[in-house]
Amino acid sequence: MAWVETIKVRAAGNKETDADETLPDTIKKIGSAPGLADIKYCVHGNVPGDRMIILIWETPRPPILGSELSHCLIQELKRFGPVDYSVWVEKSV
């Protein structure tokens, strides 16, 4: 089953530059977690300080409280600004 975690941060001022310098290295370090199929790093098209990391998983089901990896990333992102987290499960159509 495919499921994703989205972790969004709203960085203000010079913190968006700090995020862009720090987060790619952080993402490269975590890319080999078991069950992790892919990681995406996105910037908002219209809001300069918004950043999002998408973790794409291929495991039987998401953990009830999300992955340990996402919670580590959330703590990292909090230093740049407010963080929003959600889990999405793929549905068949």
C-alpha positions as CSV (number, residue, x, y, z in Angstrom):
1,M,0.0,0.0,0.0
2,A,1.3,3.5,-0.9
3,W,1.0,6.2,1.7
4,V,2.6,9.6,2.1
5,E,3.5,12.0,4.8
6,T,3.6,15.7,4.1
7,I,5.5,18.0,6.3
8,K,5.1,21.7,5.6
9,V,7.0,24.7,7.1
10,R,6.4,28.4,6.7
11,A,9.9,30.0,7.0
12,A,10.1,33.8,7.4
13,G,12.8,36.2,6.4
14,N,16.3,34.7,6.1
15,K,15.1,31.4,7.5
16,E,13.9,30.3,4.0
17,T,17.5,30.6,2.8
18,D,18.7,28.6,5.8
19,A,16.1,25.9,5.0
20,D,17.2,25.7,1.4
21,E,20.8,25.3,2.5
22,T,20.2,22.8,5.2
23,L,17.2,20.6,4.1
24,P,18.7,19.0,1.0
25,D,21.6,17.6,3.0
26,T,19.2,16.3,5.7
27,I,17.1,14.7,3.0
28,K,20.1,12.9,1.4
29,K,21.0,11.5,4.8
30,I,17.6,9.9,5.5
31,G,16.9,8.6,2.0
32,S,17.6,4.9,2.9
33,A,14.9,4.2,5.5
34,P,13.3,0.8,5.2
35,G,10.0,1.1,3.2
36,L,10.7,4.6,2.1
37,A,10.1,4.7,-1.7
38,D,10.9,8.4,-2.4
39,I,11.4,11.9,-0.9
40,K,10.3,15.1,-2.5
41,Y,11.4,18.6,-1.5
42,C,9.1,21.4,-2.8
43,V,8.8,25.1,-2.5
44,H,5.4,26.9,-2.8
45,G,4.8,28.5,-6.2
46,N,3.4,31.8,-4.7
47,V,4.4,31.9,-1.0
48,P,8.2,32.4,-0.9
49,G,8.8,31.0,2.6
50,D,6.7,27.8,2.3
51,R,8.6,24.5,2.0
52,M,7.3,21.0,2.0
53,I,8.9,17.6,2.3
54,I,6.9,14.6,1.0
55,L,7.8,11.1,2.2
56,I,6.4,8.4,-0.1
57,W,6.2,5.0,1.6
58,E,5.5,1.4,0.4
59,T,4.7,-0.5,3.5
60,P,1.6,-2.5,4.6
61,R,0.1,0.5,6.5
62,P,1.1,3.7,8.1
63,P,2.0,3.7,11.8
64,I,-0.7,5.2,13.9
65,L,1.3,8.3,14.8
66,G,3.3,8.4,11.6
67,S,6.8,7.4,10.9
68,E,9.7,8.0,13.3
69,L,11.5,9.6,10.4
70,S,8.8,12.2,9.9
71,H,8.9,13.1,13.6
72,C,12.6,13.7,13.4
73,L,12.1,15.9,10.4
74,I,9.3,17.8,12.1
75,Q,11.7,18.7,15.0
76,E,14.3,19.8,12.4
77,L,11.8,22.0,10.6
78,K,10.5,23.7,13.7
79,R,13.6,25.9,13.8
80,F,12.6,27.5,10.5
81,G,9.0,28.3,11.5
82,P,5.5,26.7,12.1
83,V,5.1,23.1,10.9
84,D,2.1,21.3,9.6
85,Y,2.0,17.5,9.3
86,S,-0.4,15.0,7.7
87,V,-0.6,11.4,6.5
88,W,-2.3,10.4,3.2
89,V,-3.2,6.9,2.2
90,E,-3.7,6.0,-1.5
91,K,-7.2,4.8,-2.4
92,S,-8.1,2.6,-5.4
93,V,-10.4,4.2,-7.9
